[in-house]
Amino acid sequence: MAFLRPQAVAAILRWREAIIGLGAAALGAWWVFTEFGILRWVGVAFVLGGIAIAREGWSRARRPTGGGGPGVVEVDERQITYLSGHGGGAVSVEGLVRVRIVASRDGPYQSDVFWVFTAEDGTALHIPGDATGSEKIFDALAPLPGVDYETAIRASGLVQLGDFVIWEKPGHGKPRIAH
């Protein structure tokens, strides 16, 4: 007989980084307010480190988890590869000009959220948001300056329809003025 339901265990595991960070920050705060000398300064370090860990854990826990959808996403050497029985493709992170999330109402038997990666040559790679390994996409976008992770998290979890630009290469897509 299990002490916790499987859904509760899954939720705890998903939020474990944030829980550990909050625990470390709480322990550090206790030391800051109750101890003297070096342990007080160790407590300050625990508070700061715990807050940083909790913040990152909060961000990761809110991201959608991949799995159950069509295809597999692999990230290797700054290249995002999508493999499925209906096609697929690969795109280099350095060659991207735009990253979008498109939300539709195609479900319940199809994916509702798609990542769309547009390369410099105009080709677009569409990846279902529930493809196995799609959670790795967030980490793959880290080298791109100014990625709007908050919009990506919101767009992945909303039921509203829309086209959300997560990142666009500076100066791309805007009309050029000839001199």
C-alpha positions as CSV (number, residue, x, y, z in Angstrom):
1,M,0.0,0.0,0.0
2,A,1.5,3.3,-1.1
3,F,1.6,6.2,1.3
4,L,1.1,8.8,-1.4
5,R,-0.9,8.6,-4.6
6,P,1.1,8.4,-7.9
7,Q,-0.2,11.9,-8.9
8,A,1.1,13.4,-5.6
9,V,4.5,11.7,-6.1
10,A,4.7,13.1,-9.7
11,A,3.9,16.6,-8.4
12,I,6.5,16.4,-5.7
13,L,9.1,15.2,-8.1
14,R,8.2,17.9,-10.6
15,W,8.5,20.7,-7.9
16,R,11.5,19.0,-6.0
17,E,14.0,21.6,-7.1
18,A,11.8,24.5,-5.8
19,I,11.1,22.6,-2.6
20,I,14.8,21.9,-1.9
21,G,15.6,25.6,-2.6
22,L,12.9,26.8,-0.2
23,G,14.1,24.3,2.4
24,A,17.7,25.5,2.1
25,A,16.5,29.2,2.3
26,A,14.4,28.4,5.4
27,L,17.3,26.7,7.1
28,G,19.6,29.6,6.3
29,A,17.0,32.1,7.6
30,W,16.7,30.2,10.8
31,W,20.5,30.3,11.2
32,V,20.6,34.0,10.4
33,F,18.1,34.9,13.1
34,T,19.1,32.4,15.8
35,E,22.9,31.9,15.6
36,F,26.0,34.0,16.0
37,G,29.4,34.2,14.4
38,I,30.3,32.2,11.3
39,L,27.1,30.2,11.3
40,R,25.1,33.4,10.7
41,W,27.1,34.1,7.6
42,V,26.7,30.5,6.4
43,G,23.0,31.1,6.9
44,V,23.1,34.1,4.6
45,A,24.8,32.0,2.0
46,F,22.1,29.3,2.4
47,V,19.4,31.9,2.0
48,L,20.9,33.3,-1.2
49,G,21.7,29.9,-2.7
50,G,18.3,28.6,-1.7
51,I,16.5,31.5,-3.3
52,A,18.5,30.9,-6.5
53,I,17.7,27.2,-6.6
54,A,14.0,27.8,-5.7
55,R,13.7,30.4,-8.5
56,E,15.2,28.0,-11.1
57,G,13.1,25.1,-9.8
58,W,9.9,27.3,-10.0
59,S,10.7,28.1,-13.6
60,R,11.4,24.5,-14.6
61,A,8.4,23.1,-12.8
62,R,6.1,25.5,-14.7
63,R,7.4,24.4,-18.1
64,P,5.4,21.8,-19.9
65,T,6.7,18.3,-19.8
66,G,7.0,16.4,-23.0
67,G,5.8,12.9,-23.5
68,G,2.9,11.0,-25.0
69,G,2.8,13.0,-28.2
70,P,4.0,12.1,-31.6
71,G,7.7,12.0,-32.2
72,V,10.9,12.5,-30.3
73,V,13.0,15.7,-29.7
74,E,16.7,15.5,-29.4
75,V,19.1,18.3,-28.6
76,D,22.7,17.9,-29.3
77,E,25.5,20.4,-29.9
78,R,23.1,23.3,-30.3
79,Q,21.0,21.4,-32.8
80,I,17.3,20.6,-32.3
81,T,16.2,17.5,-34.1
82,Y,12.7,16.2,-34.3
83,L,12.0,12.6,-35.5
84,S,8.6,11.2,-36.1
85,G,6.8,8.7,-38.3
86,H,5.3,11.6,-40.3
87,G,8.5,13.4,-41.0
88,G,10.7,15.6,-38.9
89,G,13.8,17.6,-39.4
90,A,16.7,19.4,-37.7
91,V,17.6,23.1,-37.2
92,S,20.7,24.7,-35.8
93,V,20.1,27.1,-32.9
94,E,22.7,29.5,-34.5
95,G,20.7,29.5,-37.8
96,L,17.4,30.5,-36.3
97,V,15.7,33.8,-37.1
98,R,12.4,33.2,-35.2
99,V,10.9,30.9,-32.6
100,R,7.2,30.8,-32.1
101,I,4.6,28.8,-30.2
102,V,1.3,28.2,-32.0
103,A,-1.7,27.1,-30.0
104,S,-4.7,25.5,-31.7
105,R,-7.8,23.5,-30.8
106,D,-6.9,20.3,-32.8
107,G,-7.2,18.0,-29.7
108,P,-8.0,15.8,-28.0
109,Y,-6.3,13.3,-30.4
110,Q,-3.7,15.8,-31.8
111,S,-1.3,18.2,-30.2
112,D,-2.7,21.6,-29.3
113,V,0.7,23.4,-29.0
114,F,3.5,23.5,-31.5
115,W,6.9,24.9,-31.4
116,V,7.8,26.5,-34.8
117,F,11.5,27.2,-35.5
118,T,12.2,29.3,-38.6
119,A,15.7,29.1,-40.1
120,E,17.5,31.7,-42.1
121,D,16.6,30.1,-45.4
122,G,12.9,30.3,-44.5
123,T,12.3,26.7,-43.7
124,A,10.2,26.0,-40.6
125,L,10.4,23.0,-38.3
126,H,7.1,22.2,-36.4
127,I,7.5,20.3,-33.2
128,P,4.4,19.2,-31.1
129,G,4.6,20.5,-27.6
130,D,3.9,17.1,-26.2
131,A,6.6,15.2,-28.2
132,T,8.9,13.1,-26.1
133,G,11.9,15.2,-25.0
134,S,10.3,18.5,-25.9
135,E,11.2,19.9,-22.4
136,K,14.8,20.0,-23.7
137,I,13.8,22.8,-26.0
138,F,13.9,25.4,-23.2
139,D,17.5,24.6,-22.5
140,A,18.4,24.6,-26.2
141,L,17.2,28.2,-26.5
142,A,19.5,29.5,-23.8
143,P,22.2,30.8,-26.2
144,L,19.6,33.1,-27.9
145,P,19.7,36.6,-26.4
146,G,16.3,37.9,-25.1
147,V,14.3,34.6,-25.3
148,D,10.9,35.3,-23.6
149,Y,10.6,32.2,-21.4
150,E,7.6,33.6,-19.5
151,T,5.6,33.9,-22.8
152,A,6.7,30.4,-23.7
153,I,5.5,29.0,-20.4
154,R,2.2,30.9,-20.6
155,A,1.6,30.0,-24.2
156,S,2.2,26.3,-23.5
157,G,-0.2,26.2,-20.6
158,L,-3.1,28.3,-21.9
159,V,-6.1,27.1,-23.7
160,Q,-6.5,30.2,-25.8
161,L,-5.6,30.2,-29.4
162,G,-2.8,32.2,-30.7
163,D,0.6,32.6,-32.3
164,F,3.2,33.7,-29.7
165,V,6.7,34.9,-30.7
166,I,9.2,33.7,-28.2
167,W,12.3,35.0,-29.9
168,E,13.2,36.9,-33.1
169,K,16.7,37.6,-34.4
170,P,17.4,41.3,-34.0
171,G,16.8,43.2,-37.3
172,H,15.1,40.3,-38.9
173,G,11.6,40.6,-40.4
174,K,11.7,44.3,-40.4
175,P,11.6,46.3,-43.7
176,R,15.0,47.6,-44.7
177,I,15.3,51.2,-46.1
178,A,17.5,51.5,-49.2
179,H,19.7,54.5,-49.3
